[in-house]
Amino acid sequence: MPNVIIRPARADDADFLADMVVAAVNWSPSDAHWTRERVLATRELAHYVVGWPRPGDFGVVALADGERAGAAWFREFPADDPGYGFVRPGVPELTLAVTEPWRGRGVGRKLLHGLLAEARARGLSAVSLSVASGNRAARLYVQAGFRVVGACGDSDTMLLTWPDNAPGRGAGPD
Ligand SMILES: CC(C)(COP(=O)(O)OP(=O)(O)OC[C@H]1O[C@@H](n2cnc3c(N)ncnc32)[C@H](O)[C@@H]1OP(=O)(O)O)[C@@H](O)C(=O)NCCC(=O)NCCS
């Protein structure tokens, strides 16, 4: 296991977070054809990172042996500009990716757990995500407590709730 440090994502991580959106879009090695330019020119993909950080955004970056190796963050979307994993207003959506050389070495799990701890500490009562069918990442999300609540195209929408968190912050349990 490399030396991995999880720190809060900062404004000067914006370009790196854009790289991680591109990595997430190109999650399948057999179908990784999206260029950074095309991702950032496609509104429904670019809106995961455009303007980072917006009010309400929060995230974490992994430093592995001193270099940025991945990031995870939450952003809330309105109903008229939903993310692929949109559930309802007040439920922020996850983006998670690890740079190729660091995959499969525990960095993604550490990022996810660090970010979920922060979400819980902030009083959120629900968070969501979208994961393409066939992406092994789904297993990681199930292990973290997410469950499938819907579908969008060939992707599953997953939700994690903390019913014990303060009512009125984020969304309540289903
Ligand atoms: C998915 C991803 C974030 C997981 O991070 P990671 O550091 O590679 O994963 P970890 O080593 O922490 O392993 C945690 C779990 O992630 C999954 N995983 C591991 N390697 C993976 C890989 N190369 N691709 C997809 N998922 C992987 C597995 O479910 C693993 O759990 P398991 O070992 O019990 O099966 C990372 O592989 C990645 O960035 N993949 C491409 C982008 C992507 O798919 N992002 C998620 C979009 S929803």
The ligand as an SDF file (V2000), in Angstrom:
LIG
                    3D

 48 50  0  0  0  0  0  0  0  0999 V2000
  -13.5740    3.1430   -9.5720 C   0  0  0  0  0  0  0  0  0  0  0  0
  -12.3050    3.6870   -8.9360 C   0  0  0  0  0  0  0  0  0  0  0  0
  -12.5670    5.0940   -8.4060 C   0  0  0  0  0  0  0  0  0  0  0  0
  -11.9670    2.7810   -7.7310 C   0  0  0  0  0  0  0  0  0  0  0  0
  -10.7920    3.2630   -7.1480 O   0  0  0  0  0  0  0  0  0  0  0  0
   -9.5440    2.2710   -6.9640 P   0  0  0  0  0  0  0  0  0  0  0  0
   -8.5220    2.9960   -6.1880 O   0  0  0  0  0  0  0  0  0  0  0  0
   -9.1740    1.7230   -8.2890 O   0  0  0  0  0  0  0  0  0  0  0  0
  -10.2360    1.1140   -6.0980 O   0  0  0  0  0  0  0  0  0  0  0  0
   -9.7200    0.4280   -4.7520 P   0  0  0  0  0  0  0  0  0  0  0  0
   -8.3750   -0.1580   -4.9790 O   0  0  0  0  0  0  0  0  0  0  0  0
   -9.9020    1.3670   -3.6140 O   0  0  0  0  0  0  0  0  0  0  0  0
  -10.7670   -0.7660   -4.6360 O   0  0  0  0  0  0  0  0  0  0  0  0
  -12.0720   -0.5220   -4.1920 C   0  0  0  0  0  0  0  0  0  0  0  0
  -13.0810   -1.1370   -5.1310 C   0  0  0  0  0  0  0  0  0  0  0  0
  -13.1100   -0.4200   -6.3610 O   0  0  0  0  0  0  0  0  0  0  0  0
  -13.3650   -1.3430   -7.4110 C   0  0  0  0  0  0  0  0  0  0  0  0
  -12.1980   -1.2950   -8.3180 N   0  0  0  0  0  0  0  0  0  0  0  0
  -10.9320   -1.6380   -8.0770 C   0  0  0  0  0  0  0  0  0  0  0  0
  -10.1740   -1.4380   -9.1700 N   0  0  0  0  0  0  0  0  0  0  0  0
  -11.0020   -0.9520  -10.0990 C   0  0  0  0  0  0  0  0  0  0  0  0
  -10.8310   -0.5620  -11.4440 C   0  0  0  0  0  0  0  0  0  0  0  0
   -9.6400   -0.6300  -12.0570 N   0  0  0  0  0  0  0  0  0  0  0  0
  -11.8980   -0.1040  -12.1140 N   0  0  0  0  0  0  0  0  0  0  0  0
  -13.1040   -0.0370  -11.5170 C   0  0  0  0  0  0  0  0  0  0  0  0
  -13.3250   -0.3980  -10.2330 N   0  0  0  0  0  0  0  0  0  0  0  0
  -12.2840   -0.8570   -9.5420 C   0  0  0  0  0  0  0  0  0  0  0  0
  -13.5680   -2.6940   -6.7970 C   0  0  0  0  0  0  0  0  0  0  0  0
  -14.9540   -2.8390   -6.5440 O   0  0  0  0  0  0  0  0  0  0  0  0
  -12.8190   -2.5780   -5.5110 C   0  0  0  0  0  0  0  0  0  0  0  0
  -13.3440   -3.3830   -4.5090 O   0  0  0  0  0  0  0  0  0  0  0  0
  -12.9270   -4.9300   -4.3930 P   0  0  0  0  0  0  0  0  0  0  0  0
  -11.4320   -4.9540   -4.3920 O   0  0  0  0  0  0  0  0  0  0  0  0
  -13.5620   -5.3460   -3.1170 O   0  0  0  0  0  0  0  0  0  0  0  0
  -13.5330   -5.5800   -5.6030 O   0  0  0  0  0  0  0  0  0  0  0  0
  -11.1100    3.7150   -9.9300 C   0  0  0  0  0  0  0  0  0  0  0  0
  -10.8130    2.4050  -10.3410 O   0  0  0  0  0  0  0  0  0  0  0  0
  -11.3760    4.5740  -11.1620 C   0  0  0  0  0  0  0  0  0  0  0  0
  -11.0980    5.7690  -11.1530 O   0  0  0  0  0  0  0  0  0  0  0  0
  -11.9110    3.9670  -12.2230 N   0  0  0  0  0  0  0  0  0  0  0  0
  -12.2020    4.7120  -13.4730 C   0  0  0  0  0  0  0  0  0  0  0  0
  -13.2100    5.8320  -13.2530 C   0  0  0  0  0  0  0  0  0  0  0  0
  -14.5000    5.3500  -12.6040 C   0  0  0  0  0  0  0  0  0  0  0  0
  -14.9950    4.2820  -12.9320 O   0  0  0  0  0  0  0  0  0  0  0  0
  -15.0440    6.1690  -11.6910 N   0  0  0  0  0  0  0  0  0  0  0  0
  -16.3000    5.8620  -11.0430 C   0  0  0  0  0  0  0  0  0  0  0  0
  -17.4420    6.3080  -11.8850 C   0  0  0  0  0  0  0  0  0  0  0  0
  -18.9920    5.9210  -11.1220 S   0  0  0  0  0  0  0  0  0  0  0  0
  1  2  1  0
  2  3  1  0
  2  4  1  0
  2 36  1  0
  4  5  1  0
  5  6  1  0
  6  7  2  0
  6  8  1  0
  6  9  1  0
  9 10  1  0
 10 11  2  0
 10 12  1  0
 10 13  1  0
 13 14  1  0
 14 15  1  0
 15 16  1  0
 15 30  1  0
 16 17  1  0
 17 18  1  0
 17 28  1  0
 18 19  1  0
 18 27  1  0
 19 20  2  0
 20 21  1  0
 21 22  1  0
 21 27  2  0
 22 23  1  0
 22 24  2  0
 24 25  1  0
 25 26  2  0
 26 27  1  0
 28 29  1  0
 28 30  1  0
 30 31  1  0
 31 32  1  0
 32 33  2  0
 32 34  1  0
 32 35  1  0
 36 37  1  0
 36 38  1  0
 38 39  2  0
 38 40  1  0
 40 41  1  0
 41 42  1  0
 42 43  1  0
 43 44  2  0
 43 45  1  0
 45 46  1  0
 46 47  1  0
 47 48  1  0
M  END
$$$$
